[in-house]
């Protein structure tokens, strides 16, 4: 299995003059640095970071991973950043948003999870901006986006695509509009017959940092 971290965006909602993934946690660790460390500790050695906005800052901080540049990062969304990396790979892939702070048990659950495409989920009430999901009668992901009529929780931004599904998923990401999130690619894959299962990580600490209040909550959740 290989890992992809999406860190190309500007992160304007947090108001940082630098990539959001360089935000420093109370223990002095950067969000991206923590992600890289935990992935390596979990046994993943091939880590690809998709960069765009102020990419040299990220590359200077973390020189020991692979980088993939999305030259249209300011014109596109996560569907295109993810495709930049996935089209180069031929393996099972775990991918995560570069602003997710999580504890090691999340990765342990992912690596021990079913041999299917996976979306890590937190069964909680969601706000307007959070990515939500709904299941079908068999327990598979049916919908995943910010707009779900009867959501069953939040998709936290940590996911797995299996090698057998990878070419088709890359094709679906290619069909997405430039401003689509990668969740649109997942929905297209599901409509095409692909199986995507939820992986419940509700018992573990995990938060995606979109706004200032999320950042304050993250610092309280991960004080050291």
C-alpha positions as MATLAB code, in Angstrom:
seq = 'XXXXXXXXXXXXXXXXXXXXXXXXXXXXXXXXXXXXXXXXXXXXXXXXXXXXXXXXXXXXXXXXXXXXXXXXXXXXXXXXXXXXXXXXXXXXXXXXXXXXXXXXXXXXXXXXXXXXXXXXXXXXXXXXXXXXXXXXXXXXXXXXXXXXXXXXXXXXXXXXXXXXXXXXXXXXXXXXXXXXXXXXXXXXXXXXXXXXXXXXXXXXXXXXXXXXXXXXXXXXXXXX';
ca = [
       0.000    0.000    0.000;
       1.094    3.535   -0.801;
      -0.113    6.824    0.646;
      -1.213   10.100   -0.943;
      -1.656   13.331    1.005;
      -3.544   16.215   -0.608;
      -1.811   19.475    0.328;
      -2.099   21.636   -2.796;
      -4.841   24.017   -1.699;
      -4.568   27.588   -0.481;
      -6.635   26.974    2.670;
      -8.134   30.449    2.512;
     -10.862   29.691    5.066;
      -8.259   29.378    7.817;
      -6.578   32.611    6.758;
      -2.993   31.327    6.899;
      -0.237   32.963    4.816;
       1.263   29.479    4.371;
      -0.173   26.047    3.464;
      -2.676   24.937    6.100;
      -0.876   21.625    6.542;
       2.087   23.550    7.989;
      -0.011   24.711   10.954;
       1.808   23.865   14.194;
       0.193   21.715   16.871;
       0.865   22.348   20.577;
       3.701   19.775   20.629;
       5.530   21.684   17.871;
       4.638   19.174   15.165;
       3.111   20.367   11.894;
      -0.127   18.753   10.680;
       1.636   17.340    7.608;
       4.641   16.243    9.630;
       2.386   14.339   12.008;
       0.612   12.655    9.093;
       3.909   11.600    7.513;
       5.262   10.310   10.819;
       2.146    8.259   11.586;
       2.044    6.793    8.093;
       5.692    5.740    8.363;
       5.138    4.290   11.837;
       2.243    2.274   10.388;
       4.636    0.768    7.840;
       3.909    2.896    4.760;
       7.136    3.975    3.106;
       5.946    5.328   -0.256;
       4.244    8.613    0.644;
       3.258   11.037   -2.118;
       2.282   14.610   -1.237;
       0.327   16.591   -3.837;
       1.448   20.210   -3.664;
       0.589   23.525   -5.284;
       0.329   26.646   -3.113;
       3.800   27.608   -1.796;
       5.014   24.101   -2.533;
       8.660   24.851   -1.781;
       7.796   25.504    1.877;
       6.349   22.002    2.169;
       9.213   20.401    0.273;
      11.819   22.119    2.433;
      10.102   21.039    5.649;
       9.644   17.416    4.580;
      12.281   16.363    2.021;
      11.974   12.618    2.649;
       8.728   11.938    0.763;
       7.688   12.013   -2.882;
       5.975   15.060   -4.353;
       3.456   15.512   -7.149;
       2.705   19.019   -8.409;
      -0.748   20.155   -9.474;
       0.091   23.198  -11.628;
      -3.578   24.196  -11.755;
      -4.048   24.052   -7.970;
      -5.570   27.554   -7.917;
      -8.125   26.621  -10.593;
      -9.049   23.094   -9.530;
     -10.219   21.166   -6.494;
      -9.312   17.894   -4.807;
     -10.632   15.664   -7.611;
      -7.852   16.899   -9.883;
      -5.144   16.976   -7.211;
      -5.910   13.375   -6.305;
      -5.883   12.317   -9.941;
      -2.421   13.893  -10.364;
      -1.023   11.331   -7.939;
      -3.225    8.289   -8.522;
      -2.626    8.165  -12.273;
       1.049    7.447  -11.519;
       0.425    4.561   -9.104;
      -0.393    0.848   -9.379;
      -1.097   -0.321   -5.838;
      -3.598   -0.124   -3.000;
      -3.649    3.535   -1.928;
      -4.682    5.279    1.259;
      -5.275    8.952    0.635;
      -5.998   11.724    3.078;
      -6.642   15.418    3.111;
      -3.638   17.369    4.307;
      -5.637   19.063    7.065;
      -6.790   15.967    8.978;
      -5.384   15.432   12.467;
      -5.896   11.915   13.787;
      -4.559    9.395   16.273;
      -2.556    6.286   15.272;
      -5.472    3.935   15.956;
      -7.237    5.300   12.870;
      -4.494    3.971   10.599;
      -4.411    0.685   12.497;
      -8.127    0.242   11.791;
      -7.655    1.115    8.124;
      -4.832   -1.383    7.648;
      -6.846   -4.085    9.413;
     -10.037   -3.219    7.522;
     -11.848   -5.076    4.753;
     -10.074   -5.566    1.420;
     -12.475   -3.145   -0.287;
     -12.495    0.536   -1.139;
     -13.009    2.363    2.150;
     -14.183    5.716    3.491;
     -13.411    6.456    7.143;
     -16.524    7.826    8.836;
     -17.514    9.399   12.124;
     -21.120    8.780   13.128;
     -22.032   12.248   14.371;
     -24.190   15.243   13.571;
     -22.639   17.297   10.782;
     -22.437   20.955    9.900;
     -23.118   22.441    6.496;
     -19.474   22.384    5.370;
     -18.667   18.843    6.444;
     -18.629   16.007    3.921;
     -21.468   13.665    4.751;
     -22.398   10.131    3.729;
     -25.381    7.804    3.519;
     -25.521    4.021    3.180;
     -27.652    1.724    1.082;
     -29.583   -1.256    2.452;
     -26.494   -3.480    2.260;
     -24.352   -1.091    4.309;
     -22.329    0.277    1.399;
     -21.705    3.963    0.748;
     -24.543    5.277   -1.428;
     -23.914    9.027   -1.294;
     -20.937   11.089   -0.214;
     -20.849   14.882   -0.513;
     -21.526   18.047    1.429;
     -25.183   17.780    0.433;
     -26.806   14.530    1.615;
     -30.508   14.555    2.468;
     -30.355   12.157    5.427;
     -26.691   11.929    6.456;
     -25.462    9.207    8.762;
     -22.302   11.020    9.773;
     -19.130   12.646    8.466;
     -16.619   11.311    5.976;
     -13.446   12.448    7.735;
     -11.086   12.690    4.761;
      -9.189    9.396    5.071;
      -9.952    6.826    2.384;
      -8.657    3.740    0.577;
      -8.883    2.708   -3.067;
      -7.822   -0.827   -3.924;
      -5.507   -1.588   -6.814;
      -8.250   -3.371   -8.782;
     -10.452   -0.236   -8.642;
      -7.681    2.282   -9.221;
      -7.824    2.646  -13.035;
     -11.597    3.061  -12.990;
     -11.416    5.570  -10.139;
      -8.786    7.595  -11.983;
     -11.115    7.630  -14.982;
     -13.997    8.863  -12.814;
     -11.827   11.617  -11.320;
     -11.056   12.646  -14.893;
     -14.784   12.991  -15.571;
     -15.206   15.361  -12.621;
     -15.448   19.081  -13.203;
     -12.365   21.070  -12.249;
     -13.987   22.420   -9.076;
     -15.379   19.081   -7.881;
     -14.141   17.477   -4.702;
     -12.817   13.908   -4.993;
     -16.044   12.691   -3.401;
     -17.699   13.267   -6.782;
     -15.276   10.728   -8.232;
     -16.321    8.263   -5.538;
     -19.989    8.820   -6.321;
     -19.326    8.218  -10.025;
     -17.425    5.038   -9.153;
     -20.351    3.848   -7.025;
     -22.839    4.589   -9.821;
     -20.613    2.563  -12.131;
     -20.930   -0.451   -9.833;
     -17.920    0.095   -7.603;
     -18.143   -1.036   -3.984;
     -17.178    1.489   -1.306;
     -17.575    0.550    2.351;
     -17.656    2.786    5.433;
     -15.021    2.240    8.109;
     -16.286    3.541   11.431;
     -13.534    5.370   13.329;
     -15.909    7.186   15.701;
     -14.120    5.772   18.757;
     -10.893    7.579   17.842;
      -9.812   11.199   17.886;
      -9.919   12.669   14.376;
     -10.698   16.157   13.105;
     -10.475   17.939    9.772;
      -9.361   21.553   10.070;
     -11.400   23.842    7.815;
     -12.084   26.889    9.980;
     -10.491   28.694   12.926;
     -12.847   26.937   15.359;
     -11.738   23.559   13.971;
      -8.118   24.526   14.569;
      -8.843   25.474   18.182;
     -10.669   22.163   18.659;
      -7.753   20.258   17.087;
      -5.265   21.834   19.495;
      -7.446   20.772   22.431;
      -7.857   17.233   21.073;
      -4.104   16.862   20.493;
      -2.386   18.865   23.241;
       0.852   16.858   23.058;
];
